[in-house]
Amino acid sequence: MSKAGAAQSHRPLKNAARLKRKRSQWHSKQVRSRQSFSTIEVCHFFDISKATLYRWERQGLIAMPTRDWRNWRLYTSANIAEIKSLIRRRIGQ
């Protein structure tokens, strides 16, 4: 491997750490500023599966989210707060 190739192989590691920091900063800003979130975004925020999220909705543990024109779920900040409190209660058990 040439010196140029060796130097390039180290850059992604440095960039990955920087991107991870930026992503976490962006994530916290995004949660505060956005009005609605998709199902996959909520699942990523809380590290839960879609099946878990849908089950909580069916069981009435969280309120049903609104829907958009495609009939996709849109979670509001109120829904996010409900999910946070539900997870905290379950961890506390």
GUKOL-53188 format. One record per atom (N, C-alpha, C): residue in one letter; x, y, z. Coordinates in steps of 0.02 Angstrom, whole numbers, padded with zeros to 5 digits, always signed. Atoms other than C-alpha are relative to their C-alpha. Layout:
<nodes>
AXYZ;...
</nodes>
This chain:
<nodes>
M+00042-00059+00000;M+00000+00000+00000;M+00045+00062+00000;S-00040-00061+00005;S+00067+00171-00044;S-00012+00044+00062;K+00008-00046-00057;K+00090+00311+00083;K-00066+00037-00005;A+00064-00036+00009;A-00059+00403+00009;A-00058-00044+00020;G+00053+00047-00019;G-00168+00248+00029;G-00003-00011+00074;A-00003+00010-00072;A-00109+00224+00208;A-00029+00060+00037;A+00025-00060-00032;A-00147+00404+00252;A-00076+00005-00006;Q+00072-00003+00010;Q-00322+00391+00180;Q-00037-00050+00043;S+00035+00051-00039;S-00361+00233+00278;S-00012+00024+00072;H+00010-00025-00068;H-00344+00330+00443;H-00052+00055+00003;R+00047-00055-00001;R-00455+00474+00393;R-00072-00021+00017;P+00069+00017-00016;P-00621+00381+00400;P-00011-00010+00075;L+00009+00010-00072;L-00590+00335+00583;L-00008+00067+00036;K+00006-00066-00030;K-00562+00516+00631;K-00067+00032-00019;N+00063-00029+00023;N-00709+00571+00525;N-00060-00033+00033;A+00056+00037-00029;A-00821+00435+00598;A-00013+00026+00071;A+00009-00025-00068;A-00791+00498+00776;A-00031+00070-00002;R+00026-00068+00005;R-00823+00677+00723;R-00073-00001-00022;L+00069+00005+00024;L-00981+00628+00629;L-00046-00025+00055;K+00041+00026-00055;K-01043+00530+00780;K-00017+00055+00049;R+00013-00056-00045;R-01024+00684+00890;R-00050+00048-00030;K+00047-00046+00033;K-01111+00793+00762;K-00070-00030-00002;R+00065+00033+00004;R-01250+00665+00743;R-00036+00004+00067;S+00032-00003-00065;S-01282+00662+00931;S-00022+00071+00016;Q+00019-00069-00010;Q-01283+00852+00937;Q-00062+00016-00042;W+00056-00011+00046;W-01400+00857+00787;W-00063-00034+00028;H+00057+00038-00027;H-01511+00724+00868;H-00034+00039+00055;S+00031-00036-00056;S-01537+00825+01026;S-00035+00064-00023;K+00031-00060+00027;K-01575+00984+00927;K-00063-00019-00038;Q+00057+00021+00041;Q-01691+00888+00811;Q-00060-00017+00043;V+00055+00020-00043;V-01795+00817+00952;V-00036+00061+00028;R+00030-00060-00028;R-01823+00991+01024;R-00036+00042-00052;S+00026-00048+00049;S-01860+01082+00862;S-00054-00027-00046;R+00048+00027+00048;R-01964+00963+00756;R-00069-00008+00030;Q+00069+00007-00021;Q-02152+00951+00764;Q-00024-00072-00001;S+00023+00069+00005;S-02174+00770+00711;S+00057-00045-00023;F-00052+00049+00014;F-02071+00612+00691;F-00031-00062-00030;S+00024+00062+00030;S-02090+00456+00587;S+00011-00058+00048;T-00006+00059-00042;T-02103+00282+00661;T+00073-00021+00007;I-00069+00023-00002;I-01925+00236+00615;I+00043+00047+00041;E-00039-00048-00040;E-01857+00396+00693;E-00012-00013+00075;V+00016+00013-00070;V-01947+00359+00857;V+00034-00064+00023;C-00032+00063-00017;C-01882+00181+00855;C+00075+00009+00009;H-00072-00012-00007;H-01704+00243+00830;H+00014+00042+00062;F-00011-00042-00059;F-01721+00375+00967;F+00002-00042+00063;F+00007+00039-00062;F-01773+00246+01097;F+00028-00071-00005;D-00029+00066+00011;D-01688+00091+01024;D-00052-00055+00015;I+00052+00051-00005;I-01850-00008+01013;I-00022-00020-00070;S+00023+00023+00066;S-01928-00107+00872;S-00069+00031-00016;K+00066-00025+00020;K-02080-00053+00772;K-00055-00043+00031;A+00049+00045-00029;A-02172-00206+00838;A-00015+00020+00073;T+00009-00022-00069;T-02144-00146+01017;T-00041+00064+00003;L+00035-00064+00002;L-02203+00029+00976;L-00074-00010-00017;Y+00070+00013+00020;Y-02360-00035+00888;Y-00038-00038+00054;R+00033+00037-00054;R-02397-00156+01031;R-00020+00047+00057;W+00016-00048-00052;W-02390-00013+01157;W-00061+00042-00020;E+00058-00037+00025;E-02514+00082+01048;E-00064-00042+00007;R+00059+00044-00004;R-02633-00068+01037;R-00022-00010+00072;Q+00016+00012-00070;Q-02623-00096+01225;Q-00024+00063+00036;G+00022-00063-00030;G-02664+00087+01257;G+00051+00030+00048;L-00051-00027-00044;L-02500+00121+01348;L+00023+00069-00023;I-00014-00067+00028;I-02468+00269+01232;I-00057+00018-00047;A+00054-00024+00042;A-02589+00375+01134;A+00015-00015-00073;M-00008+00012+00072;M-02619+00338+00951;M+00026+00065-00032;P-00027-00060+00033;P-02515+00458+00844;P-00046+00022-00057;T+00037-00025+00058;T-02587+00566+00709;T+00026-00034-00063;R-00020+00030+00064;R-02576+00512+00527;R+00009+00055-00052;D-00009-00048+00055;D-02514+00603+00373;D-00043-00021-00060;W+00041+00013+00059;W-02590+00602+00199;W+00010-00070-00028;R-00013+00068+00022;R-02510+00432+00165;R-00025-00052+00050;N+00022+00042-00055;N-02586+00362+00325;N+00058-00028+00041;W-00057+00019-00040;W-02413+00348+00403;W-00005+00035+00067;R+00002-00028-00067;R-02396+00378+00589;R+00047+00060+00006;L-00041-00059-00016;L-02330+00549+00644;L-00003+00010+00075;Y-00004-00007-00073;Y-02272+00557+00825;Y+00018+00072+00017;T-00012-00069-00022;T-02281+00727+00910;T+00045-00001+00062;S-00042-00005-00060;S-02176+00790+01055;S-00038-00029+00060;A+00039+00029-00054;A-02319+00737+01170;A+00006-00077-00001;N-00009+00072+00006;N-02306+00559+01103;N+00070-00021+00024;I-00069+00014-00020;I-02117+00564+01129;I+00005+00002+00076;A-00001-00005-00073;A-02142+00620+01310;A-00034-00061+00032;E+00034+00060-00025;E-02265+00476+01337;E+00044-00061-00004;I-00044+00058+00010;I-02143+00349+01268;I+00057+00003+00050;K-00054-00007-00049;K-02003+00419+01377;K-00022-00021+00069;S+00025+00017-00067;S-02109+00405+01534;S-00016-00074+00006;L+00014+00072+00000;L-02165+00229+01487;L+00065-00039+00008;I-00064+00036-00005;I-01985+00172+01464;I+00030+00009+00069;R-00026-00012-00067;R-01934+00253+01628;R-00037-00042+00052;R+00039+00041-00047;R-02076+00165+01720;R+00020-00073-00005;R-00017+00070+00010;R-02029-00002+01644;R+00070-00016+00026;I-00067+00011-00026;I-01846+00018+01689;I-00001+00000+00077;G+00005-00005-00073;G-01894+00065+01867;G-00031-00060+00034;Q+00034+00058-00030;Q-01992-00097+01893;Q+00048-00049+00029;
</nodes>
